């Protein structure tokens, strides 16, 4: 069982798994939307042991009397199968067509692109969308908000004291300093692999790297590099998605808690050299789940009616060509750094030195 399927089972007594979550089991045929029998036979997994795969908007069952007593929900209330969080974000941001990209920025980032063809790149997490002719490629980047949080806890002690004194936001104080530093952070490049990395390198041994640190760097440049590194990682992922899918970015939306920063949003727009809309609704996954439920029970005649009615437009960030020119000079170096240092990551881990956190 996956978490959503478990909750559905407790509410309805029916054991189901939605298509998008089934895609993460490695037992599912993502094109046919069914369990892949050769895998089950090879691994000797009886079909009866697996939950029933169902479409995300399908009514999986209704609230039982027992569940009604436990939860306060009305007995007989329909329960929708649901979806994985990033699929919910696609709906909540109204991003379901090829060429429409979105980024969810939190502890990690998810750079996602709807696909009109079942063409998959192994560097991405690939799953179904709700529509029968749509899939979703997801680039998962670990060290985004988590890197900035690390800097808050370890480096931004003065900012923490000031925030407590004048009731300000410590992250605003950090990003304001970052905005005062020049683009490129005076040649300081940050590889945001503080928690290993998924897309596109898939290396649990990877570690964060500050490259180019000199006596001339200040906290402002360090804070800015911590924002630019994840922006470079996002650009790396977007470029691969565009190349492999053959569909260029036609619209780009960004949401999530970390996307509240105007400074960070502008840096990402400048690195990508693409206009970007920051959604004012932070929890687009939850909004998407509500849209999905409305579609499933017939409140909306089709999915497009739900997403168009509910999804918000947000603030627009335009790239600065002069700043983008700086990042275009630095980005190739960013991409070459990882292959150069990659052989040493596993060696470092195998030294078995005391670690505060290990992937």
Wavefront OBJ file of the C-alpha trace (Angstrom):
o trace
v 0.000 0.000 0.000
v 1.025 3.590 -0.640
v -0.068 6.290 1.849
v -3.017 7.491 -0.249
v -4.169 3.944 -0.912
v -3.925 3.124 2.784
v -6.172 6.066 3.671
v -8.640 5.062 0.968
v -8.671 1.530 2.390
v -9.322 2.767 5.935
v -12.170 4.966 4.681
v -13.791 2.542 2.252
v -12.469 -0.968 2.861
v -11.278 -1.088 -0.772
v -7.618 -1.798 -1.541
v -6.569 0.399 -4.474
v -3.554 2.235 -5.816
v -3.860 5.137 -8.219
v -1.964 4.957 -11.505
v 0.532 7.703 -10.656
v 1.639 6.013 -7.432
v 1.670 2.603 -9.087
v 4.288 4.025 -11.459
v 6.682 4.367 -8.510
v 6.561 0.655 -7.592
v 8.685 -0.551 -10.565
v 6.022 -3.234 -11.063
v 3.693 -1.178 -13.260
v 3.446 -0.808 -17.028
v 3.244 2.971 -17.268
v 1.973 2.876 -20.869
v -0.678 0.183 -20.453
v -1.610 1.393 -16.953
v -1.645 -2.092 -15.472
v 0.602 -4.389 -13.431
v 3.417 -5.750 -15.600
v 2.877 -9.523 -15.511
v 6.430 -10.581 -16.545
v 7.803 -8.715 -13.516
v 5.261 -10.290 -11.179
v 5.986 -13.755 -12.544
v 9.766 -13.341 -12.315
v 9.548 -12.043 -8.745
v 6.841 -14.581 -7.816
v 4.457 -11.881 -6.603
v 0.827 -13.089 -6.645
v -1.552 -10.610 -8.280
v -3.904 -11.075 -5.322
v -1.314 -9.452 -3.053
v -1.438 -6.173 -4.986
v -4.047 -3.420 -4.734
v -6.234 -2.680 -7.735
v -4.776 0.041 -10.005
v -7.352 2.752 -10.705
v -7.444 6.138 -12.377
v -6.697 9.032 -10.028
v -10.142 10.608 -10.441
v -12.039 7.336 -10.065
v -14.366 6.875 -7.101
v -12.598 4.094 -5.217
v -15.439 3.548 -2.754
v -17.498 5.334 -0.129
v -17.056 6.096 3.553
v -18.099 3.099 5.643
v -20.105 3.302 8.840
v -16.999 2.496 10.876
v -14.950 5.197 9.134
v -17.797 7.677 9.538
v -17.800 7.094 13.288
v -14.020 7.521 13.479
v -13.787 10.646 11.325
v -17.087 12.477 11.516
v -17.526 12.206 7.759
v -20.959 11.219 6.484
v -21.418 7.551 5.713
v -21.569 7.005 1.952
v -19.397 10.017 1.067
v -17.541 9.164 -2.168
v -13.765 8.750 -1.862
v -11.544 9.516 -4.857
v -8.490 7.324 -5.517
v -6.175 10.361 -5.473
v -2.706 10.921 -6.907
v 0.913 11.541 -6.027
v 1.770 15.037 -4.810
v 3.422 16.265 -8.009
v 0.434 15.235 -10.106
v -1.688 17.266 -7.699
v 0.680 20.180 -8.249
v 0.214 19.891 -12.021
v -3.537 20.255 -11.540
v -3.276 22.962 -8.885
v -0.999 25.054 -11.103
v -3.082 24.375 -14.234
v -0.072 22.827 -15.972
v -1.168 19.733 -17.878
v -0.228 20.315 -21.526
v 3.125 19.600 -23.260
v 5.300 22.724 -23.213
v 3.832 23.842 -19.868
v 6.514 23.366 -17.209
v 6.248 23.910 -13.473
v 8.637 23.906 -10.533
v 7.637 23.153 -6.954
v 10.188 24.677 -4.578
v 10.383 23.357 -1.033
v 12.991 21.373 0.880
v 13.625 19.797 -2.518
v 12.521 21.003 -5.951
v 10.482 19.140 -8.528
v 10.923 20.336 -12.102
v 8.055 18.809 -14.037
v 6.870 18.647 -17.632
v 3.652 17.077 -18.966
v 4.290 14.734 -21.899
v 1.974 13.964 -24.794
v 3.874 10.784 -25.673
v 4.960 7.859 -23.524
v 8.626 8.636 -24.089
v 10.638 8.361 -20.914
v 14.166 9.312 -19.839
v 15.627 7.220 -17.009
v 17.124 10.325 -15.369
v 13.603 11.421 -14.423
v 10.797 10.059 -12.300
v 8.051 9.290 -14.810
v 4.392 8.737 -14.053
v 0.904 9.070 -15.493
v -1.111 12.272 -15.413
v -4.857 12.093 -14.891
v -5.734 12.286 -18.593
v -5.393 8.997 -20.506
v -3.031 10.552 -23.087
v -0.753 12.477 -20.707
v 2.285 11.551 -18.651
v 4.540 13.555 -16.347
v 8.348 13.699 -16.253
v 9.633 14.827 -12.850
v 13.158 16.047 -12.164
v 13.763 15.831 -8.405
v 16.500 18.123 -7.018
v 17.336 17.519 -3.358
v 19.368 20.473 -2.088
v 17.088 23.478 -2.621
v 15.286 24.800 0.451
v 17.324 22.384 2.558
v 20.578 24.118 1.529
v 19.208 27.522 2.485
v 17.919 26.121 5.768
v 21.402 24.748 6.478
v 22.845 28.216 5.852
v 20.239 29.729 8.158
v 21.144 27.366 10.985
v 24.932 27.421 10.535
v 25.897 30.743 8.929
v 23.066 33.205 9.539
v 23.375 33.552 13.307
v 23.391 37.377 13.147
v 20.312 37.294 10.930
v 18.570 34.980 13.393
v 19.231 37.387 16.274
v 18.021 40.341 14.225
v 14.889 38.476 13.156
v 14.051 37.727 16.787
v 14.664 41.357 17.757
v 12.595 43.147 15.123
v 10.163 40.320 14.278
v 11.433 40.009 10.693
v 11.932 36.920 8.561
v 15.433 35.446 8.686
v 15.192 34.221 5.098
v 14.248 37.715 3.909
v 17.332 39.077 5.646
v 19.505 36.444 3.943
v 18.050 36.910 0.456
v 18.245 40.715 0.754
v 21.987 40.332 1.290
v 22.137 37.908 -1.621
v 20.475 40.510 -3.839
v 23.254 42.993 -2.968
v 25.926 40.618 -4.337
v 26.726 40.632 -8.069
v 25.371 37.903 -10.369
v 27.787 34.991 -10.334
v 28.715 35.684 -6.702
v 32.206 36.907 -7.682
v 33.025 33.505 -9.167
v 31.717 31.410 -6.282
v 29.893 28.312 -7.577
v 27.797 26.071 -5.348
v 26.958 22.445 -6.187
v 23.767 21.882 -4.140
v 24.349 18.225 -3.344
v 24.063 18.621 0.443
v 21.767 15.579 0.688
v 23.067 13.546 -2.238
v 21.317 14.183 -5.536
v 18.638 12.689 -7.697
v 18.037 14.305 -11.114
v 20.065 14.122 -13.246
v 23.053 12.406 -11.585
v 21.335 9.972 -9.165
v 24.249 9.780 -6.765
v 23.575 9.258 -3.039
v 27.281 9.872 -2.330
v 27.316 13.375 -3.833
v 28.089 16.208 -1.421
v 27.792 19.981 -1.500
v 30.709 21.915 -2.981
v 31.653 25.587 -2.793
v 34.084 26.175 -5.662
v 36.081 29.363 -6.058
v 35.940 30.621 -2.465
v 38.450 33.419 -1.815
v 39.331 35.899 0.912
v 37.363 38.464 -1.072
v 34.028 36.717 -0.626
v 31.506 37.940 1.940
v 28.375 36.454 3.422
v 26.378 38.178 0.691
v 28.159 36.196 -2.049
v 27.831 32.969 -0.069
v 24.094 33.537 0.348
v 23.738 34.370 -3.341
v 25.697 31.278 -4.408
v 23.299 29.191 -2.286
v 20.468 30.547 -4.434
v 22.308 30.326 -7.749
v 23.432 26.696 -7.313
v 19.868 25.297 -7.178
v 18.930 27.635 -10.053
v 21.720 26.087 -12.139
v 20.463 22.616 -11.157
v 16.978 23.607 -12.331
v 18.378 24.891 -15.638
v 20.315 21.654 -16.114
v 17.109 19.663 -15.616
v 14.994 21.913 -17.863
v 17.548 21.658 -20.674
v 17.487 17.859 -20.527
v 13.682 17.841 -20.515
v 13.551 20.118 -23.552
v 16.121 18.078 -25.454
v 14.646 14.664 -24.679
v 10.965 15.554 -25.054
v 11.514 17.775 -28.088
v 9.083 20.296 -26.569
v 10.453 23.700 -25.598
v 9.194 25.585 -22.560
v 6.169 27.618 -23.576
v 5.141 28.590 -20.064
v 6.867 28.174 -16.719
v 5.242 28.382 -13.295
v 6.830 28.123 -9.877
v 5.211 27.412 -6.545
v 5.898 26.077 -3.077
v 7.192 27.620 0.129
v 10.644 28.522 -1.236
v 9.042 30.254 -4.225
v 7.821 33.064 -1.966
v 11.214 34.759 -2.376
v 11.175 37.397 -5.120
v 14.983 37.423 -5.080
v 15.235 33.690 -5.681
v 12.499 33.723 -8.326
v 14.319 36.473 -10.224
v 17.600 34.560 -10.069
v 15.904 31.448 -11.485
v 14.306 33.489 -14.296
v 17.684 35.057 -15.096
v 19.518 31.699 -15.053
v 16.897 30.063 -17.281
v 16.427 33.172 -19.444
v 12.715 32.444 -19.421
v 9.712 34.416 -18.111
v 8.262 32.771 -15.057
v 5.033 33.073 -13.059
v 5.192 32.580 -9.287
v 1.925 31.184 -7.959
v 0.487 32.970 -4.950
v -1.032 29.714 -3.694
v 1.718 27.861 -1.797
v 0.020 24.492 -1.435
v -0.780 23.754 -5.052
v -0.749 20.007 -4.357
v -3.712 20.354 -2.002
v -5.500 22.633 -4.456
v -4.940 20.023 -7.158
v -6.400 17.305 -4.937
v -9.546 19.401 -4.484
v -9.829 19.879 -8.264
v -9.380 16.148 -8.757
v -12.126 15.384 -6.246
v -14.462 17.862 -7.946
v -13.829 16.240 -11.302
v -14.247 12.752 -9.878
v -17.706 13.423 -8.437
v -18.913 15.461 -11.421
v -18.698 18.993 -10.034
v -16.592 19.772 -13.112
v -17.642 18.236 -16.463
v -13.968 17.772 -17.388
v -10.568 18.330 -15.832
v -9.838 21.492 -17.822
v -12.947 23.153 -16.391
v -11.667 22.534 -12.875
v -8.099 23.690 -13.401
v -9.116 26.799 -15.357
v -11.627 27.808 -12.677
v -9.428 27.368 -9.622
v -5.765 27.836 -10.569
v -4.276 31.278 -9.819
v -2.185 33.420 -12.161
v 0.463 34.797 -9.757
v 3.383 37.246 -10.204
v 5.484 37.367 -13.370
v 9.296 37.557 -13.420
v 11.073 38.613 -16.608
v 14.717 37.618 -17.199
v 17.361 40.335 -17.360
v 19.470 39.767 -20.526
v 22.588 41.310 -18.969
v 22.365 39.066 -15.907
v 21.616 36.036 -18.067
v 24.801 36.748 -20.043
v 26.797 36.364 -16.814
v 25.079 33.088 -15.995
v 25.632 31.783 -19.518
v 29.372 32.142 -18.928
v 29.215 30.397 -15.564
v 26.735 27.592 -16.297
v 29.089 25.461 -18.470
v 31.590 25.493 -15.600
v 28.840 24.417 -13.201
v 28.047 21.398 -15.406
v 31.718 20.377 -15.700
v 32.385 20.568 -11.961
v 30.370 17.507 -10.977
v 32.083 15.050 -13.373
v 35.438 16.410 -12.184
v 34.788 15.794 -8.481
v 32.391 12.814 -8.720
v 35.127 10.142 -8.277
v 35.981 11.550 -4.866
v 32.506 11.534 -3.302
v 32.282 7.786 -2.714
v 35.907 7.725 -1.566
v 35.074 10.404 0.993
v 32.108 8.437 2.293
v 34.154 5.245 2.519
v 36.627 6.986 4.848
v 33.843 6.508 7.395
v 34.493 9.806 9.127
v 31.969 11.052 11.709
v 28.936 12.418 9.887
v 26.139 14.688 10.976
v 23.929 13.335 8.212
v 24.496 10.569 5.682
v 22.446 9.923 2.540
l 1 2 3 4 5 6 7 8 9 10 11 12 13 14 15 16 17 18 19 20 21 22 23 24 25 26 27 28 29 30 31 32 33 34 35 36 37 38 39 40 41 42 43 44 45 46 47 48 49 50 51 52 53 54 55 56 57 58 59 60 61 62 63 64 65 66 67 68 69 70 71 72 73 74 75 76 77 78 79 80 81 82 83 84 85 86 87 88 89 90 91 92 93 94 95 96 97 98 99 100 101 102 103 104 105 106 107 108 109 110 111 112 113 114 115 116 117 118 119 120 121 122 123 124 125 126 127 128 129 130 131 132 133 134 135 136 137 138 139 140 141 142 143 144 145 146 147 148 149 150 151 152 153 154 155 156 157 158 159 160 161 162 163 164 165 166 167 168 169 170 171 172 173 174 175 176 177 178 179 180 181 182 183 184 185 186 187 188 189 190 191 192 193 194 195 196 197 198 199 200 201 202 203 204 205 206 207 208 209 210 211 212 213 214 215 216 217 218 219 220 221 222 223 224 225 226 227 228 229 230 231 232 233 234 235 236 237 238 239 240 241 242 243 244 245 246 247 248 249 250 251 252 253 254 255 256 257 258 259 260 261 262 263 264 265 266 267 268 269 270 271 272 273 274 275 276 277 278 279 280 281 282 283 284 285 286 287 288 289 290 291 292 293 294 295 296 297 298 299 300 301 302 303 304 305 306 307 308 309 310 311 312 313 314 315 316 317 318 319 320 321 322 323 324 325 326 327 328 329 330 331 332 333 334 335 336 337 338 339 340 341 342 343 344 345 346 347 348 349 350 351 352 353 354 355 356 357 358 359
